[in-house]
């Protein structure tokens, strides 16, 4: 599979047709800094939206209602602001039976033996009496990771097709990865982690993780060389993993891992930013670094927001399109595979503050701008640039 750099300034050449999208607003008031959106996989119409300050809100799409009372409010135990806060929420694949869901937040230093700003991954349970309320006293600490600075925390959580919990960890922050965490496998920072939360106390290491038994390497690591993975997702049809990794100052990238991978990929940071040399520090360039499948340069754009490959049923012409965007410009792009290349075209010119994409249990894709959430919809085709 080849990678494609999209020249954003080029005019269409009337080649392959890519779908044009519209955004259908579903929530235009009542939210405060939504930075994540997911579903419980329990057959309900509910969307769960995590607000950065520490609340999880419920939107019932069948009635178009945003519930006033939060599903969970843990604002008293986390720090919020900048790149900290309630950064990720995911529901256990068997949530309908066990009522478990998992969160990733920046600690105040009052829970889970965490220090101030450390990453905490913990489990909560839904109330036994009300499915729209969680029990704030049910927290079970799963993992704590020390953060040397307050930025580059990653924060996304997702269960893979294998049933394991994946955790995206940034390089620990500051600028330029001063501690070389991206290329240091003795730390959990700068890596994609993979753990089994159904066995062990509080978790176990899957025997198939690529570095199990290797001295000096954390066995939780599934892939490494990441700077700040801001939103990753699994293709619900193929099981492939897509990672939006925020760049330092020149290049943004989308990384890809096929479902057939055995793990262990090094995505290059901080030796490289995108496909470009960033540092000649010791160990760089590292061997066997994996190129991003998509990259784009800074200009009006400055911070990638990873998205989803559309697998819903409402809009057949969107099938298989990977949607991602940029926080700074608000542009949404669509990527389609053609002849071994990922062809990328602007699908929507949005506004500032594209914080997250999300997916409901039917595979429909949503996007958050500021305090508003919309559903991605299609109304036809446009001609797109083709770069072979």
DAQUI-V933194 format. One record per residue. RES is the residue in three letters. SS is DSSP state (H for helix, E for strand, L for the rest). PHI is phi in degrees with one decimal (* if undefined). PSI is psi in whole degrees, 0 to 359 (none if undefined). Layout:
# DAQUI-V933194
RES,SS,PHI,PSI ; RES,SS,PHI,PSI
This chain:
# DAQUI-V933194
UNK,L,*,128 ; UNK,E,-91.1,156 ; UNK,L,-100.1,157 ; UNK,E,-128.2,132 ; UNK,E,-97.8,122 ; UNK,L,-85.0,115 ; UNK,L,-76.4,100 ; UNK,L,-66.0,343 ; UNK,L,-91.2,353 ; UNK,L,-79.2,150 ; UNK,L,-85.1,154 ; UNK,L,-58.9,144 ; UNK,L,-114.3,19 ; UNK,L,56.4,50 ; UNK,L,-106.7,232 ; UNK,L,-60.6,141 ; UNK,E,-91.2,130 ; UNK,E,-117.8,149 ; UNK,E,-71.8,143 ; UNK,E,-95.2,145 ; UNK,E,-118.8,159 ; UNK,E,-121.2,165 ; UNK,E,-113.7,124 ; UNK,E,-97.6,110 ; UNK,E,-62.3,134 ; UNK,E,-119.6,332 ; UNK,E,-134.8,117 ; UNK,L,-118.8,359 ; UNK,L,-157.1,159 ; UNK,L,98.7,350 ; UNK,L,-105.3,156 ; UNK,L,-131.1,110 ; UNK,L,52.1,61 ; UNK,E,-72.5,128 ; UNK,E,-127.8,9 ; UNK,E,-161.0,150 ; UNK,E,-149.6,133 ; UNK,E,-153.9,186 ; UNK,L,-131.6,168 ; UNK,L,-95.6,350 ; UNK,L,64.9,26 ; UNK,L,-109.3,12 ; UNK,L,88.3,355 ; UNK,L,-86.7,168 ; UNK,L,-89.0,9 ; UNK,E,-77.5,140 ; UNK,E,-108.9,139 ; UNK,E,-111.7,122 ; UNK,E,-117.3,121 ; UNK,E,-93.4,123 ; UNK,E,-86.9,141 ; UNK,L,-55.7,325 ; UNK,L,-73.2,352 ; UNK,L,123.5,13 ; UNK,E,-114.0,145 ; UNK,E,-107.6,124 ; UNK,E,-107.9,155 ; UNK,E,-114.2,130 ; UNK,E,-114.3,124 ; UNK,E,-96.0,105 ; UNK,L,-71.2,337 ; UNK,L,-69.8,331 ; UNK,L,-110.5,353 ; UNK,L,67.7,34 ; UNK,E,-114.1,127 ; UNK,E,-93.7,115 ; UNK,L,-68.6,139 ; UNK,L,-71.5,316 ; UNK,L,-78.9,128 ; UNK,L,-63.6,149 ; UNK,L,-63.5,319 ; UNK,E,-150.2,140 ; UNK,E,-130.7,108 ; UNK,L,-120.2,30 ; UNK,H,-61.3,338 ; UNK,H,-76.1,347 ; UNK,H,-117.6,10 ; UNK,E,-135.5,162 ; UNK,L,-102.5,136 ; UNK,L,-130.3,139 ; UNK,E,140.8,147 ; UNK,L,62.9,243 ; UNK,L,-108.5,17 ; UNK,E,-108.2,166 ; UNK,L,138.9,201 ; UNK,E,-83.9,100 ; UNK,E,-97.4,343 ; UNK,E,-158.4,147 ; UNK,E,-141.0,135 ; UNK,E,-147.1,148 ; UNK,E,-102.5,142 ; UNK,L,-60.2,143 ; UNK,L,-56.4,334 ; UNK,L,-106.9,32 ; UNK,H,-55.4,323 ; UNK,H,-57.5,334 ; UNK,H,-105.1,322 ; UNK,H,-101.3,344 ; UNK,L,70.4,19 ; UNK,E,-93.0,140 ; UNK,E,-142.8,161 ; UNK,E,-126.4,145 ; UNK,E,-129.7,156 ; UNK,E,-125.4,121 ; UNK,E,-143.0,163 ; UNK,E,-92.7,118 ; UNK,E,-76.7,149 ; UNK,L,-83.1,348 ; UNK,L,98.5,18 ; UNK,L,-113.3,357 ; UNK,L,-134.1,153 ; UNK,L,56.6,30 ; UNK,L,55.3,30 ; UNK,L,-92.6,149 ; UNK,L,-87.3,169 ; UNK,L,-56.6,129 ; UNK,L,80.1,354 ; UNK,L,-64.4,153 ; UNK,E,-80.6,132 ; UNK,E,-120.2,129 ; UNK,E,-112.2,123 ; UNK,E,-141.4,167 ; UNK,E,-111.8,140 ; UNK,E,-123.4,167 ; UNK,E,-124.9,149 ; UNK,E,-73.2,153 ; UNK,L,-61.1,147 ; UNK,L,-79.1,349 ; UNK,L,-113.1,344 ; UNK,L,-145.0,113 ; UNK,L,-68.2,348 ; UNK,L,-99.5,9 ; UNK,L,-133.3,134 ; UNK,E,-98.9,162 ; UNK,E,-91.6,108 ; UNK,E,-67.4,345 ; UNK,E,-93.4,7 ; UNK,E,-94.3,9 ; UNK,E,-60.8,131 ; UNK,E,-120.5,118 ; UNK,E,-72.8,128 ; UNK,E,-103.1,310 ; UNK,E,-154.3,137 ; UNK,E,-124.6,132 ; UNK,E,-125.7,125 ; UNK,L,-67.4,135 ; UNK,L,-113.7,116 ; UNK,L,-70.4,336 ; UNK,L,-136.0,176 ; UNK,L,-93.1,4 ; UNK,L,-121.2,174 ; UNK,L,57.6,56 ; UNK,L,-95.5,353 ; UNK,L,61.5,236 ; UNK,L,123.7,343 ; UNK,L,-69.5,142 ; UNK,E,-123.0,143 ; UNK,E,-157.7,144 ; UNK,E,-89.8,130 ; UNK,L,-81.2,172 ; UNK,L,-59.7,340 ; UNK,L,-82.1,356 ; UNK,L,85.8,0 ; UNK,L,-90.6,155 ; UNK,E,-89.5,125 ; UNK,E,-103.7,137 ; UNK,E,-129.3,120 ; UNK,E,-88.6,120 ; UNK,L,-114.1,129 ; UNK,L,-75.9,179 ; UNK,L,-81.2,2 ; UNK,L,99.8,350 ; UNK,L,98.3,198 ; UNK,L,63.3,216 ; UNK,L,-131.2,141 ; UNK,L,75.4,12 ; UNK,L,53.4,65 ; UNK,L,-62.7,336 ; UNK,L,-96.2,5 ; UNK,L,57.2,35 ; UNK,H,-67.1,331 ; UNK,H,-61.8,331 ; UNK,H,-110.8,16 ; UNK,L,-114.9,108 ; UNK,L,-86.4,7 ; UNK,L,-85.6,354 ; UNK,L,-117.6,156 ; UNK,L,-82.6,349 ; UNK,L,-70.6,150 ; UNK,L,71.8,25 ; UNK,E,-140.3,162 ; UNK,E,-96.8,122 ; UNK,E,-98.6,154 ; UNK,E,-142.1,115 ; UNK,E,-133.4,161 ; UNK,E,-106.1,109 ; UNK,L,-92.1,2 ; UNK,L,-95.8,351 ; UNK,L,-135.1,162 ; UNK,L,81.4,175 ; UNK,L,-140.8,102 ; UNK,L,-91.0,354 ; UNK,L,-156.5,170 ; UNK,E,-127.5,168 ; UNK,L,-97.2,123 ; UNK,L,-58.0,134 ; UNK,L,-60.9,337 ; UNK,L,-88.6,2 ; UNK,L,-59.5,143 ; UNK,L,-69.8,340 ; UNK,L,-115.1,17 ; UNK,L,-59.4,129 ; UNK,L,83.7,0 ; UNK,L,-92.5,125 ; UNK,L,-62.2,134 ; UNK,L,82.2,5 ; UNK,L,-121.7,132 ; UNK,L,-69.1,125 ; UNK,L,-71.1,346 ; UNK,L,-69.3,342 ; UNK,E,-71.2,128 ; UNK,E,-102.4,321 ; UNK,E,-149.7,163 ; UNK,E,-145.9,185 ; UNK,L,76.3,35 ; UNK,L,-107.5,147 ; UNK,L,-95.5,304 ; UNK,L,-157.9,84 ; UNK,E,-69.1,99 ; UNK,E,-100.2,91 ; UNK,E,86.4,115 ; UNK,E,-127.7,162 ; UNK,E,-153.8,156 ; UNK,E,-102.0,134 ; UNK,L,-68.2,117 ; UNK,L,-68.3,345 ; UNK,L,-92.5,317 ; UNK,L,-102.0,337 ; UNK,L,84.1,1 ; UNK,L,-65.5,150 ; UNK,E,-107.1,129 ; UNK,E,-115.4,133 ; UNK,E,-129.4,123 ; UNK,E,-90.5,115 ; UNK,E,-113.2,118 ; UNK,L,-70.1,134 ; UNK,L,-83.4,175 ; UNK,L,-83.6,299 ; UNK,L,-151.2,356 ; UNK,L,-135.1,326 ; UNK,E,-136.3,139 ; UNK,E,-109.0,151 ; UNK,E,-142.9,153 ; UNK,E,-115.3,121 ; UNK,E,-99.8,154 ; UNK,E,-136.0,137 ; UNK,E,-132.5,119 ; UNK,L,-65.7,150 ; UNK,L,-60.6,336 ; UNK,L,-80.5,355 ; UNK,L,-64.6,145 ; UNK,L,-94.0,9 ; UNK,L,83.4,180 ; UNK,L,92.4,5 ; UNK,L,-65.1,141 ; UNK,E,-109.7,111 ; UNK,L,-86.6,4 ; UNK,L,103.7,336 ; UNK,L,-69.8,137 ; UNK,L,-104.9,21 ; UNK,L,-68.7,321 ; UNK,E,-130.4,153 ; UNK,E,-117.3,113 ; UNK,L,64.2,229 ; UNK,L,-98.9,14 ; UNK,E,-113.4,141 ; UNK,E,-57.7,129 ; UNK,L,-111.3,320 ; UNK,L,-143.1,143 ; UNK,L,-104.1,22 ; UNK,L,-59.9,168 ; UNK,L,-54.7,132 ; UNK,L,94.1,355 ; UNK,L,-109.1,144 ; UNK,L,-73.3,140 ; UNK,L,-75.8,146 ; UNK,L,-71.4,153 ; UNK,L,61.1,34 ; UNK,E,-73.1,146 ; UNK,L,-100.5,127 ; UNK,L,-69.0,147 ; UNK,L,-66.1,154 ; UNK,L,-85.2,339 ; UNK,E,-140.5,139 ; UNK,E,-144.2,157 ; UNK,E,-148.4,150 ; UNK,E,-85.2,160 ; UNK,L,-72.1,145 ; UNK,L,-169.1,251 ; UNK,L,-71.8,338 ; UNK,L,-92.1,149 ; UNK,L,-152.7,352 ; UNK,L,-158.7,109 ; UNK,E,-72.2,144 ; UNK,E,-119.5,110 ; UNK,E,-67.0,154 ; UNK,E,-132.5,220 ; UNK,E,-137.4,151 ; UNK,E,-88.1,124 ; UNK,L,-69.1,124 ; UNK,L,-131.2,19 ; UNK,L,-77.1,180 ; UNK,L,-113.4,350 ; UNK,L,-66.6,325 ; UNK,L,-130.2,87 ; UNK,H,-57.1,330 ; UNK,H,-72.8,349 ; UNK,H,-91.7,354 ; UNK,L,-54.0,128 ; UNK,L,83.7,356 ; UNK,L,-79.6,130 ; UNK,E,-92.4,118 ; UNK,E,-100.2,133 ; UNK,E,-147.5,171 ; UNK,E,-154.4,189 ; UNK,E,-129.4,131 ; UNK,L,-61.9,319 ; UNK,L,-75.8,315 ; UNK,L,-90.8,337 ; UNK,L,78.4,4 ; UNK,E,-67.8,139 ; UNK,E,-109.8,130 ; UNK,E,-108.4,155 ; UNK,E,-118.7,134 ; UNK,E,-118.1,132 ; UNK,E,-128.8,149 ; UNK,E,-90.1,125 ; UNK,E,-144.5,115 ; UNK,L,61.0,33 ; UNK,L,85.9,358 ; UNK,E,-112.1,146 ; UNK,E,-90.4,113 ; UNK,E,-93.1,132 ; UNK,E,-122.7,135 ; UNK,E,-144.1,149 ; UNK,E,-62.4,125 ; UNK,E,-103.0,335 ; UNK,E,-160.0,131 ; UNK,E,-95.0,99 ; UNK,L,-92.6,206 ; UNK,L,-122.6,176 ; UNK,L,-59.5,143 ; UNK,L,92.7,39 ; UNK,E,-77.5,102 ; UNK,E,-93.1,328 ; UNK,E,-162.9,156 ; UNK,E,-108.3,161 ; UNK,E,-150.9,170 ; UNK,E,-138.8,137 ; UNK,L,-91.0,178 ; UNK,L,-70.8,349 ; UNK,L,-94.9,1 ; UNK,L,88.1,6 ; UNK,L,-74.5,146 ; UNK,E,-110.1,140 ; UNK,E,-125.1,161 ; UNK,E,-142.3,145 ; UNK,E,-112.8,127 ; UNK,E,-117.2,119 ; UNK,L,57.3,237 ; UNK,L,-101.3,15 ; UNK,E,-113.0,145 ; UNK,E,-126.1,134 ; UNK,E,-130.4,157 ; UNK,E,-96.2,137 ; UNK,E,-74.4,127 ; UNK,E,-128.8,165 ; UNK,E,-121.2,146 ; UNK,E,-136.2,24 ; UNK,E,142.2,199 ; UNK,E,-122.0,150 ; UNK,E,-125.0,160 ; UNK,E,-83.6,142 ; UNK,L,-125.1,158 ; UNK,L,-64.9,143 ; UNK,L,-119.1,123 ; UNK,L,-123.0,105 ; UNK,L,-98.0,none
